[in-house]
Amino acid sequence: MDKQAFLTAVEERLRQDYRCTLKEAAPWQLHNALSHAAMGLVAPAWQADEEARCGAKRACYFSAEFLMGRAVYNNLLGLGLLDEVKAILEENGVRLEALEEIEDAALGNGGLGRLAACFLDSAATCGLPLDGYGIRYRYGLFRQTIEEGYQREYADDWTRYGDPWSIRQEKETVQVRFADQTVNAVPYDMPVIGYGARSIGTLRLWQAEPAEPFDFDLFNDQSYDQAMHDKNMAENISRVLYPNDTTEEGRVLRFKQQYFFCSASLQHLVRQCRRVHGSARVFGDYYAVQLNDTHPVVSIPELIRLLMEEEGLSFTEAFAVAEKTFSYTNHTIMAEALEKWSAALIRTVCPRIFEIILMIDEHLSRLLAAKKIPVGERRLYRIVDRGTVHMARLAIFAGHATNGVAKIHTEIVKHSALPEWYRLFPERFQNKTNGITQRRWLRLCNPQLSELATRLLGNEDWVTDLDKLKGLEWFADDSAVLEDFLRIKQEKKRELAAYIAQQEGVQIPEHFIFDIQVKRLHEYKRQLLNAFAILDIYYGIKEGRIRDFTPTAFIFGAKSAPGYVRAKAIIHFICEIAKLINHDPAVSDRMKVVFVQNYNVSYAEKLVCAADVSEQISTAGTEASGTSNMKFMLNGTVTLGTYDGANIEIVEAAGEGNNYIFGARVEELDRLRESYNPRRIYESDPRIRRVMDTLVNGTFQDSGNGEFRELYTSLLDGASWHKPDHYFLLHDFHSYVDTRLRLYRDYNDRRAFAKKCWMNLSNAGQFSSDRTIRQYAEEIWGIVPTVRP
């Protein structure tokens, strides 16, 4: 890079757009100028890569979420410019760290969207022709604040200062038709820059806009709201991620979102296929579409519709193309989370799509009869059953592959969650354990540890081949190396403590253990179990039962879905515990609790580097995989977790002795499920009773809305939709607390504990998303790397 030319481009942009100098620029102005200058460098290679992919078979990743995070640092790293740009700015009195103020593009809600982002990064780095397709949400998920202990949601206006990394492709606009409206789908393309800019992929996000933006006649008649009606109704489709679906209106909007981006993406791809290959009849030969969970499964009937109506294929021919094209990633084994839609809703919103779903269901019925499936068992398979459309069944039947995302998850899918489908199509089921990109989750977010790894290994090859980290095992008994590791960990803890003090107003001593649980708020992830354990430790210290306790900071980060009342109550309960403990001088030198606000990718980058303990405590058999566990592992953190999801593979790789596993396993819970009586545990166990009673005895206040009592009741009496203590918090309570306290005691032997952490770092190689994406490419999609001309 010509440093002076790049600097001149940045300065010129600042003068033209904002009439300011480099030193005068606000962070958002500097961000936009830097990004535009970098985009200028990207453009020729981006175009060349697109041309190289044109005639090859390519894969398309359809996802309702793409949690990309802040783009500028990652893209500069991919271009190989991060250190040079930082130096250029510092020479001119400007710190690159000023861009920390730039907000993340919160176009996802957790692991699903972050996985999609990691896969795009890995595909670009590996030269694989994979592009992403989703929605350009105007306000993303939401910006979370904690006010008086309650989650509050605010619009996340992530584009208010512009979106310099996206290009609006007006000429490729398509129309999406619903029964009651027609909207324009306008694509915005974002480059996905592989490491070293060897390859550049594309993330295409669709924005919903009105076909007719403004009714001038109505406005002239002073019907101002009506004049804007069509515009508002169209823009609602891409306004927010996961609108509240507790009402029929909300459910209709959610379904419209799904159909909107699937239809727009497939219209674009079918046209592209026709242009490049002469006909869309060969679509399945040149396009592989991965459905990331059930949100994009409506793509299947939509592709069949397009092939029938635009290409003249019969249903049977179009179905065969769809079967060749689609594959489905299952992300959950919980029946209640396998997406289902009211047949009446789909019929009302997209009547033609519903007709095609019925045709697919009839096709399935004929196949079941041909395979001599007993009539009494056929309801287990039917896609449309008793007024409900089962999207997972549609995906499995009409695609050629279904994969789980961790070994245990895939086995549960095959033998417990969907055994009838596995018996019908055993060849379609396979495992693809999730992964993370080491570029963002080590090289970018933890430069100090990255430099240590590079120095010890003698090169930076691990950035594109994470298995190279295995060479670090040679240093597991090297006291000087372990001291360097501990020094880096302490530096990251100091940085995080300063950031939490600034953002949350809570002071955490840096010598405390940093025990961290950050993930989407859901009952099965058991943040409530963590809260109960913290209370038990607090009471144990107060009453003298727990002595010589290692000072610990308990750090939470999570967002609850706006309509998930019970999850919001858990957030409030944790915040009440924090208020109690943080203001009690008897324990203030030993315990701190903090719930960080607006947990996102950028916050995660700070948290995973500073953690001493990674909390992965979901009920065994409920977490499909998890990826936060991998991010912590990669930064040298031990796992305190259950035998669930990818925790199992982490323990196998790094050694159970280097992690802390507790709780019942899947087999035990299966035996226990029918006879489990949490009330008997509660009544016979004074420690459990004490922490649970804080929900109802006035220890904590829930503002009189009954939310804490509802939590209490759900554990002891259950609810209409679940049994008491559905996720076995009380059963695993003592195992969890005992294992946690053992971990804290072990922490005091700093060298031995550092070795455990080091062994996790050294064995993280298999959890690179580079490995995962190559497996998808070879075993599901049938694509190979393309070479830029």
Sequence and secondary structure as in RCSB ss.txt:
>XXXX:A:sequence
MDKQAFLTAVEERLRQDYRCTLKEAAPWQLHNALSHAAMGLVAPAWQADEEARCGAKRACYFSAEFLMGRAVYNN
LLGLGLLDEVKAILEENGVRLEALEEIEDAALGNGGLGRLAACFLDSAATCGLPLDGYGIRYRYGLFRQTIEEGY
QREYADDWTRYGDPWSIRQEKETVQVRFADQTVNAVPYDMPVIGYGARSIGTLRLWQAEPAEPFDFDLFNDQSYD
QAMHDKNMAENISRVLYPNDTTEEGRVLRFKQQYFFCSASLQHLVRQCRRVHGSARVFGDYYAVQLNDTHPVVSI
PELIRLLMEEEGLSFTEAFAVAEKTFSYTNHTIMAEALEKWSAALIRTVCPRIFEIILMIDEHLSRLLAAKKIPV
GERRLYRIVDRGTVHMARLAIFAGHATNGVAKIHTEIVKHSALPEWYRLFPERFQNKTNGITQRRWLRLCNPQLS
ELATRLLGNEDWVTDLDKLKGLEWFADDSAVLEDFLRIKQEKKRELAAYIAQQEGVQIPEHFIFDIQVKRLHEYK
RQLLNAFAILDIYYGIKEGRIRDFTPTAFIFGAKSAPGYVRAKAIIHFICEIAKLINHDPAVSDRMKVVFVQNYN
VSYAEKLVCAADVSEQISTAGTEASGTSNMKFMLNGTVTLGTYDGANIEIVEAAGEGNNYIFGARVEELDRLRES
YNPRRIYESDPRIRRVMDTLVNGTFQDSGNGEFRELYTSLLDGASWHKPDHYFLLHDFHSYVDTRLRLYRDYNDR
RAFAKKCWMNLSNAGQFSSDRTIRQYAEEIWGIVPTVRP
>XXXX:A:secstr
  HHHHHHHHHHHHHHHHS  TTT  HHHHHHHHHHHHHHHHHHHHHHHHHHHTTS EEEEE S      HHHHH
HHHTT HHHHHHHHHHTT  GGGGGGS       SHHHHHHHHHHHHHHHHT  EEEEEE  SS S EEEEETTE
EEEE   TTTT  TT EE GGG EEEE SS EEEEEEEEEEEE GGGS EEEEEEEEEEESS   HHHHHTT HH
HHTHHHHHHHHTTTSSS   SSHHHHHHHHHHHHHHHHHHHHHHHHHHHHHHS GGGHHHHEEEEEESSTTTTHH
HHHHHHHHHHH   HHHHHHHHHHHEEEE     GGGS EEEHHHHHHH HHHHHHHHHHHHHHHHHHHHTT  G
GGGGGT SEETTEEEHHHHHHHHSSEEEESSHHHHHHIIIIISHHHHHH GGGEEE    B HIIIIIIT HHHH
HHHHHHHSSSGGGT GGGGGGGGGGTT HHHHHHHHHHHHHHHHHHHHHHHHHH     TTSEEEEEES   GGG
THHHHHHHHHHHHHHHHHTSS S   EEEEEE    TT HHHHHHHHHHHHHHHHHHT TTTTTTEEEEEESS  
HHHHHHHHHH SEEEE   TTT S  SHHHHHHHTT EEEE S TTHHHHHHHH GGGSEE S  HHHHHHHTTT
  HHHHHHH HHHHHHHHTTTSSSS  TTS HHHHHHHHHHT BTTB TTTT HHHHHHHHHHHHHHHHHHHTSH
HHHHHHHHHHHHT GGGBHHHHHHHHIIIII        
